[in-house]
Amino acid sequence: MKKRKNHSPDFKAKVVLEAIRKEMTLAKLSKKYGVHLLRATHAKLPATHAKHV
């Protein structure tokens, strides 16, 4: 059984920021960073639906 990857907050922020910019599709982002497509999607959702203060 493979051990799960633990990504740093900096890595997660980098992936989310690129997903928000929409310069690449989520499929290309997930391939570039080696994360599952759903992980990239789920990380993006809270950032795009956050209320701005």
CHARMM internal coordinates of N, CA and C (Angstrom, degrees):
IC EDIT
DIST 1 N 1 CA 1.4409
DIST 1 CA 1 C 1.5301
ANGL 1 N 1 CA 1 C 108.76
DIST 1 C 2 N 1.3329
ANGL 1 CA 1 C 2 N 115.34
DIHE 1 N 1 CA 1 C 2 N 135.08
DIST 2 N 2 CA 1.4639
ANGL 1 C 2 N 2 CA 120.26
DIHE 1 CA 1 C 2 N 2 CA 179.28
DIST 2 CA 2 C 1.5158
ANGL 2 N 2 CA 2 C 111.38
DIHE 1 C 2 N 2 CA 2 C -76.59
DIST 2 C 3 N 1.3098
ANGL 2 CA 2 C 3 N 115.42
DIHE 2 N 2 CA 2 C 3 N 144.18
DIST 3 N 3 CA 1.4523
ANGL 2 C 3 N 3 CA 120.25
DIHE 2 CA 2 C 3 N 3 CA 175.57
DIST 3 CA 3 C 1.5246
ANGL 3 N 3 CA 3 C 109.05
DIHE 2 C 3 N 3 CA 3 C -80.37
DIST 3 C 4 N 1.3193
ANGL 3 CA 3 C 4 N 117.19
DIHE 3 N 3 CA 3 C 4 N 139.66
DIST 4 N 4 CA 1.4599
ANGL 3 C 4 N 4 CA 121.46
DIHE 3 CA 3 C 4 N 4 CA -179.74
DIST 4 CA 4 C 1.5184
ANGL 4 N 4 CA 4 C 110.32
DIHE 3 C 4 N 4 CA 4 C -68.36
DIST 4 C 5 N 1.3384
ANGL 4 CA 4 C 5 N 115.01
DIHE 4 N 4 CA 4 C 5 N 145.53
DIST 5 N 5 CA 1.4609
ANGL 4 C 5 N 5 CA 120.27
DIHE 4 CA 4 C 5 N 5 CA 177.63
DIST 5 CA 5 C 1.5175
ANGL 5 N 5 CA 5 C 109.27
DIHE 4 C 5 N 5 CA 5 C -82.98
DIST 5 C 6 N 1.3069
ANGL 5 CA 5 C 6 N 116.38
DIHE 5 N 5 CA 5 C 6 N 138.07
DIST 6 N 6 CA 1.4550
ANGL 5 C 6 N 6 CA 121.44
DIHE 5 CA 5 C 6 N 6 CA 173.75
DIST 6 CA 6 C 1.5215
ANGL 6 N 6 CA 6 C 107.34
DIHE 5 C 6 N 6 CA 6 C -110.05
DIST 6 C 7 N 1.3243
ANGL 6 CA 6 C 7 N 115.73
DIHE 6 N 6 CA 6 C 7 N 113.40
DIST 7 N 7 CA 1.4529
ANGL 6 C 7 N 7 CA 120.59
DIHE 6 CA 6 C 7 N 7 CA -178.37
DIST 7 CA 7 C 1.5240
ANGL 7 N 7 CA 7 C 109.77
DIHE 6 C 7 N 7 CA 7 C -94.84
DIST 7 C 8 N 1.3284
ANGL 7 CA 7 C 8 N 115.41
DIHE 7 N 7 CA 7 C 8 N 143.48
DIST 8 N 8 CA 1.4560
ANGL 7 C 8 N 8 CA 121.23
DIHE 7 CA 7 C 8 N 8 CA -179.77
DIST 8 CA 8 C 1.5283
ANGL 8 N 8 CA 8 C 110.15
DIHE 7 C 8 N 8 CA 8 C -72.19
DIST 8 C 9 N 1.3206
ANGL 8 CA 8 C 9 N 117.57
DIHE 8 N 8 CA 8 C 9 N 157.35
DIST 9 N 9 CA 1.4604
ANGL 8 C 9 N 9 CA 120.51
DIHE 8 CA 8 C 9 N 9 CA 176.32
DIST 9 CA 9 C 1.5339
ANGL 9 N 9 CA 9 C 112.40
DIHE 8 C 9 N 9 CA 9 C -58.34
DIST 9 C 10 N 1.3299
ANGL 9 CA 9 C 10 N 117.54
DIHE 9 N 9 CA 9 C 10 N -33.98
DIST 10 N 10 CA 1.4661
ANGL 9 C 10 N 10 CA 120.70
DIHE 9 CA 9 C 10 N 10 CA 178.07
DIST 10 CA 10 C 1.5286
ANGL 10 N 10 CA 10 C 110.99
DIHE 9 C 10 N 10 CA 10 C -63.99
DIST 10 C 11 N 1.3271
ANGL 10 CA 10 C 11 N 116.03
DIHE 10 N 10 CA 10 C 11 N -42.84
DIST 11 N 11 CA 1.4584
ANGL 10 C 11 N 11 CA 120.67
DIHE 10 CA 10 C 11 N 11 CA 178.91
DIST 11 CA 11 C 1.5262
ANGL 11 N 11 CA 11 C 110.35
DIHE 10 C 11 N 11 CA 11 C -63.41
DIST 11 C 12 N 1.3262
ANGL 11 CA 11 C 12 N 116.61
DIHE 11 N 11 CA 11 C 12 N -44.70
DIST 12 N 12 CA 1.4639
ANGL 11 C 12 N 12 CA 121.10
DIHE 11 CA 11 C 12 N 12 CA -179.46
DIST 12 CA 12 C 1.5231
ANGL 12 N 12 CA 12 C 110.57
DIHE 11 C 12 N 12 CA 12 C -62.65
DIST 12 C 13 N 1.3251
ANGL 12 CA 12 C 13 N 116.78
DIHE 12 N 12 CA 12 C 13 N -41.40
DIST 13 N 13 CA 1.4656
ANGL 12 C 13 N 13 CA 120.75
DIHE 12 CA 12 C 13 N 13 CA 179.35
DIST 13 CA 13 C 1.5251
ANGL 13 N 13 CA 13 C 110.75
DIHE 12 C 13 N 13 CA 13 C -63.68
DIST 13 C 14 N 1.3176
ANGL 13 CA 13 C 14 N 116.92
DIHE 13 N 13 CA 13 C 14 N -40.00
DIST 14 N 14 CA 1.4602
ANGL 13 C 14 N 14 CA 121.11
DIHE 13 CA 13 C 14 N 14 CA 179.92
DIST 14 CA 14 C 1.5286
ANGL 14 N 14 CA 14 C 110.67
DIHE 13 C 14 N 14 CA 14 C -62.40
DIST 14 C 15 N 1.3318
ANGL 14 CA 14 C 15 N 116.72
DIHE 14 N 14 CA 14 C 15 N -43.42
DIST 15 N 15 CA 1.4624
ANGL 14 C 15 N 15 CA 121.20
DIHE 14 CA 14 C 15 N 15 CA -179.77
DIST 15 CA 15 C 1.5302
ANGL 15 N 15 CA 15 C 110.06
DIHE 14 C 15 N 15 CA 15 C -65.89
DIST 15 C 16 N 1.3213
ANGL 15 CA 15 C 16 N 117.26
DIHE 15 N 15 CA 15 C 16 N -44.04
DIST 16 N 16 CA 1.4653
ANGL 15 C 16 N 16 CA 121.00
DIHE 15 CA 15 C 16 N 16 CA -179.19
DIST 16 CA 16 C 1.5198
ANGL 16 N 16 CA 16 C 111.00
DIHE 15 C 16 N 16 CA 16 C -64.35
DIST 16 C 17 N 1.3263
ANGL 16 CA 16 C 17 N 118.08
DIHE 16 N 16 CA 16 C 17 N -43.26
DIST 17 N 17 CA 1.4640
ANGL 16 C 17 N 17 CA 120.41
DIHE 16 CA 16 C 17 N 17 CA -179.90
DIST 17 CA 17 C 1.5260
ANGL 17 N 17 CA 17 C 111.22
DIHE 16 C 17 N 17 CA 17 C -62.74
DIST 17 C 18 N 1.3191
ANGL 17 CA 17 C 18 N 116.94
DIHE 17 N 17 CA 17 C 18 N -40.22
DIST 18 N 18 CA 1.4631
ANGL 17 C 18 N 18 CA 119.00
DIHE 17 CA 17 C 18 N 18 CA 177.80
DIST 18 CA 18 C 1.5277
ANGL 18 N 18 CA 18 C 110.91
DIHE 17 C 18 N 18 CA 18 C -67.76
DIST 18 C 19 N 1.3270
ANGL 18 CA 18 C 19 N 117.10
DIHE 18 N 18 CA 18 C 19 N -35.22
DIST 19 N 19 CA 1.4650
ANGL 18 C 19 N 19 CA 120.27
DIHE 18 CA 18 C 19 N 19 CA 178.61
DIST 19 CA 19 C 1.5224
ANGL 19 N 19 CA 19 C 110.74
DIHE 18 C 19 N 19 CA 19 C -67.03
DIST 19 C 20 N 1.3223
ANGL 19 CA 19 C 20 N 117.35
DIHE 19 N 19 CA 19 C 20 N -37.95
DIST 20 N 20 CA 1.4622
ANGL 19 C 20 N 20 CA 121.44
DIHE 19 CA 19 C 20 N 20 CA 179.94
DIST 20 CA 20 C 1.5215
ANGL 20 N 20 CA 20 C 110.63
DIHE 19 C 20 N 20 CA 20 C -68.41
DIST 20 C 21 N 1.3233
ANGL 20 CA 20 C 21 N 117.22
DIHE 20 N 20 CA 20 C 21 N -36.49
DIST 21 N 21 CA 1.4716
ANGL 20 C 21 N 21 CA 120.90
DIHE 20 CA 20 C 21 N 21 CA -179.84
DIST 21 CA 21 C 1.5236
ANGL 21 N 21 CA 21 C 112.67
DIHE 20 C 21 N 21 CA 21 C -66.38
DIST 21 C 22 N 1.3312
ANGL 21 CA 21 C 22 N 116.50
DIHE 21 N 21 CA 21 C 22 N -23.07
DIST 22 N 22 CA 1.4700
ANGL 21 C 22 N 22 CA 123.27
DIHE 21 CA 21 C 22 N 22 CA 178.30
DIST 22 CA 22 C 1.5277
ANGL 22 N 22 CA 22 C 113.31
DIHE 21 C 22 N 22 CA 22 C 58.69
DIST 22 C 23 N 1.3315
ANGL 22 CA 22 C 23 N 117.19
DIHE 22 N 22 CA 22 C 23 N 33.49
DIST 23 N 23 CA 1.4598
ANGL 22 C 23 N 23 CA 120.90
DIHE 22 CA 22 C 23 N 23 CA 175.67
DIST 23 CA 23 C 1.5237
ANGL 23 N 23 CA 23 C 110.83
DIHE 22 C 23 N 23 CA 23 C -78.15
DIST 23 C 24 N 1.3325
ANGL 23 CA 23 C 24 N 116.99
DIHE 23 N 23 CA 23 C 24 N -23.96
DIST 24 N 24 CA 1.4587
ANGL 23 C 24 N 24 CA 123.07
DIHE 23 CA 23 C 24 N 24 CA 178.02
DIST 24 CA 24 C 1.5183
ANGL 24 N 24 CA 24 C 107.98
DIHE 23 C 24 N 24 CA 24 C -131.91
DIST 24 C 25 N 1.3263
ANGL 24 CA 24 C 25 N 115.03
DIHE 24 N 24 CA 24 C 25 N 158.65
DIST 25 N 25 CA 1.4575
ANGL 24 C 25 N 25 CA 118.42
DIHE 24 CA 24 C 25 N 25 CA 173.52
DIST 25 CA 25 C 1.5242
ANGL 25 N 25 CA 25 C 108.56
DIHE 24 C 25 N 25 CA 25 C -72.01
DIST 25 C 26 N 1.3356
ANGL 25 CA 25 C 26 N 115.89
DIHE 25 N 25 CA 25 C 26 N 160.83
DIST 26 N 26 CA 1.4592
ANGL 25 C 26 N 26 CA 119.18
DIHE 25 CA 25 C 26 N 26 CA 178.32
DIST 26 CA 26 C 1.5243
ANGL 26 N 26 CA 26 C 110.99
DIHE 25 C 26 N 26 CA 26 C -63.48
DIST 26 C 27 N 1.3248
ANGL 26 CA 26 C 27 N 117.19
DIHE 26 N 26 CA 26 C 27 N -31.81
DIST 27 N 27 CA 1.4668
ANGL 26 C 27 N 27 CA 120.45
DIHE 26 CA 26 C 27 N 27 CA 178.15
DIST 27 CA 27 C 1.5285
ANGL 27 N 27 CA 27 C 110.63
DIHE 26 C 27 N 27 CA 27 C -64.05
DIST 27 C 28 N 1.3264
ANGL 27 CA 27 C 28 N 116.89
DIHE 27 N 27 CA 27 C 28 N -42.23
DIST 28 N 28 CA 1.4674
ANGL 27 C 28 N 28 CA 120.54
DIHE 27 CA 27 C 28 N 28 CA 178.90
DIST 28 CA 28 C 1.5251
ANGL 28 N 28 CA 28 C 110.87
DIHE 27 C 28 N 28 CA 28 C -68.83
DIST 28 C 29 N 1.3325
ANGL 28 CA 28 C 29 N 116.72
DIHE 28 N 28 CA 28 C 29 N -38.68
DIST 29 N 29 CA 1.4698
ANGL 28 C 29 N 29 CA 120.14
DIHE 28 CA 28 C 29 N 29 CA 177.49
DIST 29 CA 29 C 1.5244
ANGL 29 N 29 CA 29 C 110.84
DIHE 28 C 29 N 29 CA 29 C -62.86
DIST 29 C 30 N 1.3196
ANGL 29 CA 29 C 30 N 116.74
DIHE 29 N 29 CA 29 C 30 N -44.70
DIST 30 N 30 CA 1.4579
ANGL 29 C 30 N 30 CA 119.28
DIHE 29 CA 29 C 30 N 30 CA -178.51
DIST 30 CA 30 C 1.5238
ANGL 30 N 30 CA 30 C 111.10
DIHE 29 C 30 N 30 CA 30 C -63.98
DIST 30 C 31 N 1.3264
ANGL 30 CA 30 C 31 N 116.82
DIHE 30 N 30 CA 30 C 31 N -35.27
DIST 31 N 31 CA 1.4694
ANGL 30 C 31 N 31 CA 120.07
DIHE 30 CA 30 C 31 N 31 CA 177.65
DIST 31 CA 31 C 1.5324
ANGL 31 N 31 CA 31 C 110.43
DIHE 30 C 31 N 31 CA 31 C -70.90
DIST 31 C 32 N 1.3406
ANGL 31 CA 31 C 32 N 116.67
DIHE 31 N 31 CA 31 C 32 N -41.91
DIST 32 N 32 CA 1.4660
ANGL 31 C 32 N 32 CA 121.34
DIHE 31 CA 31 C 32 N 32 CA -178.76
DIST 32 CA 32 C 1.5288
ANGL 32 N 32 CA 32 C 111.72
DIHE 31 C 32 N 32 CA 32 C -60.80
DIST 32 C 33 N 1.3349
ANGL 32 CA 32 C 33 N 116.33
DIHE 32 N 32 CA 32 C 33 N -43.29
DIST 33 N 33 CA 1.4641
ANGL 32 C 33 N 33 CA 120.42
DIHE 32 CA 32 C 33 N 33 CA -175.78
DIST 33 CA 33 C 1.5234
ANGL 33 N 33 CA 33 C 113.86
DIHE 32 C 33 N 33 CA 33 C -97.62
DIST 33 C 34 N 1.3287
ANGL 33 CA 33 C 34 N 117.29
DIHE 33 N 33 CA 33 C 34 N -4.52
DIST 34 N 34 CA 1.4577
ANGL 33 C 34 N 34 CA 119.92
DIHE 33 CA 33 C 34 N 34 CA 177.49
DIST 34 CA 34 C 1.5114
ANGL 34 N 34 CA 34 C 113.59
DIHE 33 C 34 N 34 CA 34 C 71.72
DIST 34 C 35 N 1.3262
ANGL 34 CA 34 C 35 N 116.53
DIHE 34 N 34 CA 34 C 35 N 33.18
DIST 35 N 35 CA 1.4605
ANGL 34 C 35 N 35 CA 120.54
DIHE 34 CA 34 C 35 N 35 CA 176.80
DIST 35 CA 35 C 1.5240
ANGL 35 N 35 CA 35 C 108.14
DIHE 34 C 35 N 35 CA 35 C -115.21
DIST 35 C 36 N 1.3212
ANGL 35 CA 35 C 36 N 116.43
DIHE 35 N 35 CA 35 C 36 N 157.86
DIST 36 N 36 CA 1.4504
ANGL 35 C 36 N 36 CA 120.98
DIHE 35 CA 35 C 36 N 36 CA 179.17
DIST 36 CA 36 C 1.5253
ANGL 36 N 36 CA 36 C 109.30
DIHE 35 C 36 N 36 CA 36 C -69.87
DIST 36 C 37 N 1.3147
ANGL 36 CA 36 C 37 N 116.78
DIHE 36 N 36 CA 36 C 37 N 146.73
DIST 37 N 37 CA 1.4611
ANGL 36 C 37 N 37 CA 122.60
DIHE 36 CA 36 C 37 N 37 CA -177.99
DIST 37 CA 37 C 1.5285
ANGL 37 N 37 CA 37 C 111.79
DIHE 36 C 37 N 37 CA 37 C -55.97
DIST 37 C 38 N 1.3300
ANGL 37 CA 37 C 38 N 117.20
DIHE 37 N 37 CA 37 C 38 N -42.73
DIST 38 N 38 CA 1.4600
ANGL 37 C 38 N 38 CA 119.76
DIHE 37 CA 37 C 38 N 38 CA 179.81
DIST 38 CA 38 C 1.5227
ANGL 38 N 38 CA 38 C 111.96
DIHE 37 C 38 N 38 CA 38 C -65.76
DIST 38 C 39 N 1.3136
ANGL 38 CA 38 C 39 N 117.39
DIHE 38 N 38 CA 38 C 39 N -33.36
DIST 39 N 39 CA 1.4676
ANGL 38 C 39 N 39 CA 120.91
DIHE 38 CA 38 C 39 N 39 CA 178.67
DIST 39 CA 39 C 1.5200
ANGL 39 N 39 CA 39 C 109.57
DIHE 38 C 39 N 39 CA 39 C -64.11
DIST 39 C 40 N 1.3190
ANGL 39 CA 39 C 40 N 117.25
DIHE 39 N 39 CA 39 C 40 N -42.24
DIST 40 N 40 CA 1.4651
ANGL 39 C 40 N 40 CA 121.10
DIHE 39 CA 39 C 40 N 40 CA 178.68
DIST 40 CA 40 C 1.5230
ANGL 40 N 40 CA 40 C 110.22
DIHE 39 C 40 N 40 CA 40 C -65.59
DIST 40 C 41 N 1.3249
ANGL 40 CA 40 C 41 N 117.32
DIHE 40 N 40 CA 40 C 41 N -39.79
DIST 41 N 41 CA 1.4610
ANGL 40 C 41 N 41 CA 121.77
DIHE 40 CA 40 C 41 N 41 CA 179.73
DIST 41 CA 41 C 1.5181
ANGL 41 N 41 CA 41 C 111.12
DIHE 40 C 41 N 41 CA 41 C -66.45
DIST 41 C 42 N 1.3240
ANGL 41 CA 41 C 42 N 117.10
DIHE 41 N 41 CA 41 C 42 N -45.75
DIST 42 N 42 CA 1.4582
ANGL 41 C 42 N 42 CA 120.89
DIHE 41 CA 41 C 42 N 42 CA -178.42
DIST 42 CA 42 C 1.5220
ANGL 42 N 42 CA 42 C 111.66
DIHE 41 C 42 N 42 CA 42 C -67.59
DIST 42 C 43 N 1.3010
ANGL 42 CA 42 C 43 N 117.84
DIHE 42 N 42 CA 42 C 43 N -31.37
DIST 43 N 43 CA 1.4593
ANGL 42 C 43 N 43 CA 120.84
DIHE 42 CA 42 C 43 N 43 CA 178.26
DIST 43 CA 43 C 1.5247
ANGL 43 N 43 CA 43 C 110.51
DIHE 42 C 43 N 43 CA 43 C -71.32
DIST 43 C 44 N 1.3240
ANGL 43 CA 43 C 44 N 116.76
DIHE 43 N 43 CA 43 C 44 N -32.55
DIST 44 N 44 CA 1.4584
ANGL 43 C 44 N 44 CA 121.38
DIHE 43 CA 43 C 44 N 44 CA -177.44
DIST 44 CA 44 C 1.5284
ANGL 44 N 44 CA 44 C 111.73
DIHE 43 C 44 N 44 CA 44 C -74.93
DIST 44 C 45 N 1.3149
ANGL 44 CA 44 C 45 N 118.55
DIHE 44 N 44 CA 44 C 45 N -37.00
DIST 45 N 45 CA 1.4702
ANGL 44 C 45 N 45 CA 122.12
DIHE 44 CA 44 C 45 N 45 CA -172.86
DIST 45 CA 45 C 1.5260
ANGL 45 N 45 CA 45 C 114.36
DIHE 44 C 45 N 45 CA 45 C -56.26
DIST 45 C 46 N 1.3305
ANGL 45 CA 45 C 46 N 120.98
DIHE 45 N 45 CA 45 C 46 N -51.53
DIST 46 N 46 CA 1.4627
ANGL 45 C 46 N 46 CA 119.52
DIHE 45 CA 45 C 46 N 46 CA -179.67
DIST 46 CA 46 C 1.5409
ANGL 46 N 46 CA 46 C 112.60
DIHE 45 C 46 N 46 CA 46 C -61.51
DIST 46 C 47 N 1.3099
ANGL 46 CA 46 C 47 N 116.31
DIHE 46 N 46 CA 46 C 47 N -33.51
DIST 47 N 47 CA 1.4614
ANGL 46 C 47 N 47 CA 119.87
DIHE 46 CA 46 C 47 N 47 CA -178.38
DIST 47 CA 47 C 1.5323
ANGL 47 N 47 CA 47 C 111.46
DIHE 46 C 47 N 47 CA 47 C -70.27
DIST 47 C 48 N 1.3225
ANGL 47 CA 47 C 48 N 117.03
DIHE 47 N 47 CA 47 C 48 N -33.92
DIST 48 N 48 CA 1.4614
ANGL 47 C 48 N 48 CA 119.65
DIHE 47 CA 47 C 48 N 48 CA -177.76
DIST 48 CA 48 C 1.5309
ANGL 48 N 48 CA 48 C 111.74
DIHE 47 C 48 N 48 CA 48 C -85.00
DIST 48 C 49 N 1.3338
ANGL 48 CA 48 C 49 N 118.37
DIHE 48 N 48 CA 48 C 49 N -19.59
DIST 49 N 49 CA 1.4570
ANGL 48 C 49 N 49 CA 120.94
DIHE 48 CA 48 C 49 N 49 CA -178.88
DIST 49 CA 49 C 1.5191
ANGL 49 N 49 CA 49 C 113.46
DIHE 48 C 49 N 49 CA 49 C -104.38
DIST 49 C 50 N 1.3048
ANGL 49 CA 49 C 50 N 116.80
DIHE 49 N 49 CA 49 C 50 N 5.61
DIST 50 N 50 CA 1.4742
ANGL 49 C 50 N 50 CA 120.20
DIHE 49 CA 49 C 50 N 50 CA -179.56
DIST 50 CA 50 C 1.5348
ANGL 50 N 50 CA 50 C 109.75
DIHE 49 C 50 N 50 CA 50 C -69.17
DIST 50 C 51 N 1.3209
ANGL 50 CA 50 C 51 N 114.32
DIHE 50 N 50 CA 50 C 51 N 143.58
DIST 51 N 51 CA 1.4574
ANGL 50 C 51 N 51 CA 119.45
DIHE 50 CA 50 C 51 N 51 CA 177.14
DIST 51 CA 51 C 1.5193
ANGL 51 N 51 CA 51 C 109.08
DIHE 50 C 51 N 51 CA 51 C -80.03
DIST 51 C 52 N 1.3055
ANGL 51 CA 51 C 52 N 115.73
DIHE 51 N 51 CA 51 C 52 N 133.68
DIST 52 N 52 CA 1.4589
ANGL 51 C 52 N 52 CA 120.51
DIHE 51 CA 51 C 52 N 52 CA 178.79
DIST 52 CA 52 C 1.5151
ANGL 52 N 52 CA 52 C 109.35
DIHE 51 C 52 N 52 CA 52 C -85.97
DIST 52 C 53 N 1.3065
ANGL 52 CA 52 C 53 N 115.37
DIHE 52 N 52 CA 52 C 53 N 130.44
DIST 53 N 53 CA 1.4699
ANGL 52 C 53 N 53 CA 120.54
DIHE 52 CA 52 C 53 N 53 CA -177.56
DIST 53 CA 53 C 1.4910
ANGL 53 N 53 CA 53 C 110.24
DIHE 52 C 53 N 53 CA 53 C -96.98
END
COOR INIT
IC SEED 1 N 1 CA 1 C
IC BUILD
